[in-house]
Amino acid sequence: MTETSHPPVRDDQETSGSALPAIELTGVMKEYHAHGEKVAAVRGIDLAIGQGEFFSLLGPSGCGKTTTMRMIAGFEEPTGGEVLLNGKPVTDVPANKRDVNMVFQSYALFPHMSVFENVAFGLRRKGVAKDEIRRRVAAMLDIVDLAGREKRRPGELSGGQQQRVALARALVNRPRALLLDEPLGALDLKLRQHMQVELKRIQREVGITFVYVTHDQSEALTMSDRIAVMNDGRIEQLGSPREIYERPASKFVAGFIGTSNLLAGEIGEVRDTEAFITYGGDGQIVVPLDGRTAAPGDRLELTVRPEKIEIATQPPGGNGAGSAGGGYSGSRVRAKVAEVVYLGTSTNYIVTTAAGDEVTVFLQNATNADDIAGRGDDVWLSWEPRHSYAIGAS
């Protein structure tokens, strides 16, 4: 990629209060009428997206994420609440008057136009001077790594290159925010993973707010500064990728983001800031309470990620007699291996615990992981207390 100057930041971004959210939703609702019934697609969302933030709306099909984005863009009108861009209400402003652009899964490029003309299209409609168009298009094509392909037509480009043309066309107008509705869905896995990194690089270079809609957890975790996990028209959790992955706020988030083992049991003892659950007879699970109020006899639900668990044929810290485990202070669970799946970089063990729960363990193949256990073997699972996370009401 050649060295060129990047498109300048918008003048109003430099002079206006940059502390204002780029996008703000207050009590936004959307209801439809279908077959005589009222259907709530979005149920009162409050959300503030910062200037220059890469923000993802993540959730399963039908959760309301695309409807939320379309209300930001102006393609849908909220049933209730308000949409603001840079502090200004735009709920009644039509889509073509809002200072945002949108990129869809279908790139909607003009097949008869060159790459240059596709990117320049919006600038020409605005009456921008020819020299300015050439300068801005060249700079944008350099950022998306398409310099030298200006004369090609979309049909002569790969899927990833077409996607970058669509991005350049949207970004060259310097919108306040760019909205992306599952733009990588049509690409194969390897190209999609490459484009995730490219999208984040492009966003960082242009400094524009990106709002990204996806149902792919890995995409959201890879690219986002923050993620809103949506379910049934509501935001279940809002936070950084690490917060959402390591500290899920609900069973839904724990199960939807990556792979998670959901366990539960009755608290037998509380010591200082930890709860001890007797599990499966001679096992125990230790759960940090993190300020929660809990007492012996309470039922506690928790999650532990597969990569946090160790698996061995011998119990940790001793011979397994008693829940103390020979001085071992972490979680220890007896199980039987149901399946072993070799995945190249890791081996996945699916086991059934002594309490009857199915648990998945990811073991990196830095060592001879396939020698640890096979189908039908009795094993012990163990993990540090800090890797148990209590979910549900605090």
C-alpha positions in Angstrom: 0.0 0.0 0.0 1.5 3.3 -1.0 2.0 6.1 1.4 -0.7 8.9 1.0 -2.4 11.3 3.3 -5.6 10.0 4.8 -8.9 11.8 4.2 -9.1 14.7 6.6 -11.4 14.6 9.6 -14.7 16.5 9.1 -14.5 20.1 10.1 -17.5 19.8 12.3 -16.0 16.9 14.1 -13.0 19.0 14.9 -15.0 22.0 16.2 -18.2 20.5 17.7 -18.3 18.9 21.1 -16.6 15.6 20.4 -17.8 14.4 23.9 -21.3 14.1 22.4 -22.2 10.5 21.4 -22.0 10.0 17.6 -25.3 8.1 17.9 -27.8 8.0 20.7 -31.0 6.1 21.1 -33.4 7.0 24.0 -36.3 4.7 24.7 -36.5 3.5 21.0 -39.3 1.1 20.2 -40.5 -0.5 17.0 -43.8 -2.4 16.7 -45.3 -4.0 13.7 -48.8 -5.2 13.0 -49.0 -8.7 11.6 -52.2 -10.8 11.1 -54.1 -8.5 13.4 -51.5 -8.7 16.2 -49.0 -6.2 17.5 -45.4 -7.5 17.3 -42.6 -5.8 19.2 -39.3 -5.9 17.3 -37.4 -3.4 19.5 -38.5 -2.9 23.1 -37.3 0.4 24.5 -33.5 0.6 23.8 -31.3 3.2 25.4 -27.9 3.4 23.8 -25.0 5.8 23.3 -22.3 5.1 20.7 -19.1 7.2 21.0 -17.3 9.2 18.3 -14.9 7.0 16.4 -16.1 3.8 18.1 -16.4 0.4 16.5 -19.7 -0.7 17.9 -21.5 -4.0 17.2 -25.1 -5.1 17.5 -24.9 -8.8 18.1 -27.6 -11.4 18.4 -29.6 -14.2 16.7 -32.0 -13.7 13.8 -35.1 -11.9 14.8 -33.6 -10.2 17.9 -34.1 -6.6 16.6 -30.5 -5.7 15.6 -31.1 -4.9 12.0 -34.4 -3.1 12.8 -32.4 -1.0 15.3 -29.8 -0.2 12.6 -32.5 0.7 10.0 -34.0 3.2 12.5 -30.6 4.8 12.9 -30.3 5.0 9.1 -33.8 6.4 8.7 -35.2 3.5 6.7 -37.6 2.6 9.6 -39.4 5.1 11.8 -39.5 4.3 15.6 -42.9 3.6 17.2 -41.6 5.4 20.2 -38.4 7.1 21.5 -35.8 9.2 19.8 -32.8 8.9 17.6 -30.0 11.5 17.9 -26.9 12.0 15.7 -24.2 14.1 17.4 -26.7 15.4 19.9 -29.3 16.4 17.3 -32.7 14.7 17.0 -33.2 13.1 13.6 -36.2 10.9 14.2 -38.2 12.9 11.7 -35.3 13.4 9.3 -35.5 11.3 6.1 -32.7 8.8 5.4 -31.1 10.8 2.5 -30.7 13.8 4.8 -29.0 12.0 7.7 -25.2 12.1 7.9 -24.7 8.4 7.9 -24.0 5.8 5.1 -24.9 2.2 5.1 -23.2 -0.9 3.6 -25.2 -4.0 3.0 -24.3 -7.7 2.5 -25.1 -7.2 -1.2 -22.6 -4.5 -2.2 -24.9 -2.9 -4.8 -22.1 -1.8 -7.0 -22.8 -0.4 -10.5 -21.5 -3.2 -12.8 -21.0 -1.0 -15.8 -18.9 1.5 -13.9 -15.2 1.3 -13.0 -14.0 1.1 -9.5 -13.1 4.8 -9.6 -16.5 5.8 -10.9 -18.3 3.6 -8.3 -16.4 5.3 -5.5 -16.8 8.8 -7.0 -20.5 8.4 -7.6 -21.7 10.1 -4.4 -19.2 12.9 -4.8 -20.3 13.7 -8.3 -23.9 13.8 -7.2 -22.9 16.4 -4.6 -21.2 18.5 -7.2 -17.7 18.2 -5.7 -14.9 19.6 -8.0 -13.1 17.1 -10.3 -9.7 17.7 -8.7 -11.1 17.1 -5.2 -12.9 14.0 -6.4 -9.7 12.6 -7.9 -7.8 13.3 -4.7 -10.4 11.9 -2.3 -11.0 8.8 -4.4 -7.3 8.0 -4.7 -6.8 8.5 -1.0 -9.7 6.2 -0.1 -8.7 3.5 -2.6 -5.2 3.5 -1.0 -6.7 3.0 2.5 -8.8 0.0 1.3 -5.8 -1.4 -0.5 -7.2 -1.0 -4.0 -4.8 1.5 -5.5 -4.0 0.5 -9.1 -7.4 -1.1 -9.7 -9.2 2.1 -10.5 -10.1 1.1 -14.0 -11.4 -2.4 -13.2 -15.1 -3.2 -13.1 -16.8 -5.0 -10.2 -17.1 -8.2 -12.2 -13.3 -8.3 -12.5 -12.8 -8.2 -8.7 -12.9 -10.9 -6.0 -15.7 -10.8 -3.4 -13.4 -9.2 -0.8 -12.3 -6.5 -3.3 -15.9 -5.7 -4.1 -16.6 -5.4 -0.5 -13.8 -2.9 -0.1 -15.1 -0.9 -3.1 -18.5 -0.6 -1.3 -16.7 0.5 1.8 -14.7 3.1 -0.1 -17.8 4.4 -1.8 -19.5 4.9 1.6 -16.5 6.4 3.4 -15.4 8.8 0.7 -18.4 11.0 1.5 -17.0 11.4 5.1 -20.2 10.4 6.9 -20.5 10.9 10.6 -21.1 7.2 11.0 -21.0 4.1 8.8 -23.6 1.4 9.3 -22.7 -2.1 8.2 -25.4 -4.8 8.0 -23.7 -8.2 8.0 -21.4 -7.1 5.1 -19.1 -10.2 5.3 -21.9 -12.8 5.2 -21.4 -13.7 1.5 -17.7 -14.4 1.9 -16.0 -17.7 2.5 -14.5 -18.3 6.0 -10.9 -17.5 5.3 -11.7 -14.3 3.4 -14.2 -13.3 6.1 -11.6 -13.7 8.8 -9.1 -11.6 6.7 -11.7 -8.9 6.1 -12.5 -8.7 9.8 -8.9 -7.5 10.4 -9.1 -5.2 7.4 -12.3 -3.6 8.5 -10.9 -2.8 11.9 -7.7 -1.4 10.3 -9.8 0.8 7.9 -12.0 2.0 10.7 -9.0 3.0 12.8 -7.4 4.9 9.9 -10.5 6.9 8.9 -11.6 7.5 12.5 -15.3 7.3 11.7 -17.9 5.6 14.0 -18.7 2.1 12.7 -21.9 0.4 13.8 -21.8 -3.2 12.8 -24.7 -5.7 12.8 -23.8 -9.4 12.9 -25.0 -12.7 14.3 -21.4 -14.0 14.2 -19.8 -13.9 17.7 -16.3 -14.2 16.5 -16.7 -11.2 14.2 -18.0 -9.0 17.0 -15.3 -10.1 19.4 -12.5 -9.6 16.8 -13.5 -6.1 15.7 -15.5 -4.3 18.3 -14.6 -1.7 20.9 -18.0 -2.5 22.5 -20.8 -4.9 21.9 -24.5 -4.8 22.6 -25.8 -8.4 22.8 -29.5 -8.3 21.8 -32.3 -10.8 22.5 -36.0 -10.5 21.8 -35.8 -6.8 21.1 -33.8 -5.8 24.2 -30.1 -5.4 25.0 -29.1 -8.2 27.3 -25.6 -6.9 27.9 -23.5 -4.0 26.8 -19.7 -4.0 27.3 -16.3 -4.7 25.8 -15.6 -8.0 24.1 -13.6 -9.2 27.2 -16.4 -8.2 29.6 -19.1 -9.9 27.7 -17.0 -13.1 27.1 -15.5 -13.4 30.6 -18.4 -12.0 32.7 -21.7 -12.8 30.9 -24.7 -11.1 32.5 -27.3 -13.8 31.8 -27.6 -17.5 30.7 -28.5 -16.2 27.2 -25.3 -14.2 26.8 -23.2 -17.0 28.3 -24.6 -19.5 25.9 -24.6 -17.2 22.8 -21.1 -15.8 23.1 -18.7 -18.6 22.2 -19.0 -21.9 23.9 -19.8 -21.9 27.6 -20.5 -24.6 30.2 -23.5 -23.8 32.3 -23.6 -25.5 35.7 -25.6 -25.1 38.9 -25.7 -26.4 42.4 -26.5 -25.8 46.0 -24.1 -23.7 48.1 -22.8 -25.8 51.0 -20.5 -23.2 52.5 -19.6 -19.5 52.1 -16.0 -18.5 53.0 -15.2 -14.8 52.8 -15.9 -13.9 49.2 -16.3 -17.4 47.8 -19.1 -20.0 47.6 -18.4 -23.7 47.7 -20.8 -26.0 45.9 -20.6 -29.8 46.6 -21.0 -31.3 43.1 -21.4 -34.8 42.0 -20.6 -36.5 45.3 -16.9 -35.9 45.8 -16.5 -32.9 43.6 -16.6 -29.2 44.4 -17.1 -26.0 42.5 -15.7 -22.7 43.9 -17.4 -19.5 42.8 -16.3 -16.0 43.6 -19.3 -14.0 44.8 -18.1 -10.6 43.5 -20.3 -8.7 45.9 -23.3 -11.0 45.6 -25.2 -12.0 48.7 -25.4 -15.8 49.1 -25.9 -18.2 51.9 -25.6 -22.0 52.4 -28.6 -23.7 50.8 -29.0 -21.1 48.0 -28.9 -22.4 44.4 -26.3 -20.8 42.3 -25.9 -20.9 38.5 -22.5 -20.4 37.0 -20.5 -20.6 33.8 -17.0 -21.7 33.0 -15.4 -21.4 29.6 -14.0 -24.6 28.0 -10.4 -23.3 27.6 -10.2 -22.6 31.3 -10.6 -26.2 32.3 -7.8 -28.7 32.8 -8.5 -32.4 32.2 -6.6 -35.3 33.7 -7.0 -39.0 34.7 -6.0 -38.2 38.3 -7.7 -35.8 40.7 -5.9 -32.5 41.3 -4.1 -32.1 44.6 -4.4 -35.7 45.8 -6.2 -39.0 45.6 -9.7 -37.6 45.4 -10.8 -38.4 49.0 -13.2 -35.7 50.2 -14.0 -32.4 48.7 -10.8 -30.8 49.9 -8.9 -32.9 47.4 -5.7 -33.1 49.3 -5.4 -29.4 49.8 -6.5 -28.4 46.3 -8.6 -25.2 46.7 -10.0 -24.9 43.2 -13.0 -26.5 41.4 -12.7 -30.3 40.8 -15.3 -32.4 39.1 -15.4 -36.1 38.3 -16.5 -37.0 34.7 -16.4 -39.6 31.9 -15.2 -38.8 28.4 -18.1 -39.1 25.9 -16.3 -37.9 22.8 -12.8 -36.6 21.7 -12.6 -34.3 18.6 -9.2 -33.4 17.1 -9.3 -29.9 15.6 -5.6 -29.4 14.7 -4.7 -26.5 17.0 -6.8 -28.0 19.8 -8.5 -31.2 21.0 -12.1 -30.9 22.3 -13.3 -33.2 25.0 -17.0 -33.6 25.5 -17.5 -35.2 29.0 -20.4 -36.2 31.2 -20.0 -35.1 34.8 -20.9 -37.2 37.8 -23.9 -35.0 38.3 -25.1 -35.7 34.7 -24.1 -32.4 33.0 -22.4 -32.3 29.6 -19.2 -30.2 29.7 -16.9 -29.2 26.9 -13.1 -28.8 27.4 -10.8 -27.2 24.9 -7.2 -28.3 25.2 -4.5 -26.6 23.1 -2.3 -29.1 21.3 1.0 -27.6 22.5 1.6 -31.0 24.1 0.4 -34.5 23.3 -3.2 -33.7 24.2 -4.4 -36.8 22.4 -2.6 -39.0 25.0 -4.6 -37.6 28.0 -7.8 -39.6 27.7 -10.0 -41.5 25.2 -13.7 -42.2 24.9 -15.1 -44.0 28.0 -12.2 -43.0 30.3 -12.8 -41.6 33.8 -11.3 -38.2 34.2 -11.1 -35.2 36.6 -11.8 -31.7 35.5 -10.3 -28.8 37.4 -10.1 -25.0 37.2 -9.2 -22.0 39.2 -11.9 -20.3 41.3 -11.6 -17.1 39.3 -12.7 -18.9 36.2 -16.1 -19.7 37.7 -18.5 -16.8 37.1 -21.9 -16.6 38.8 -24.7 -15.5 36.4 -28.2 -14.2 36.9 -29.4 -11.8 39.5 -26.7 -10.4 41.8 
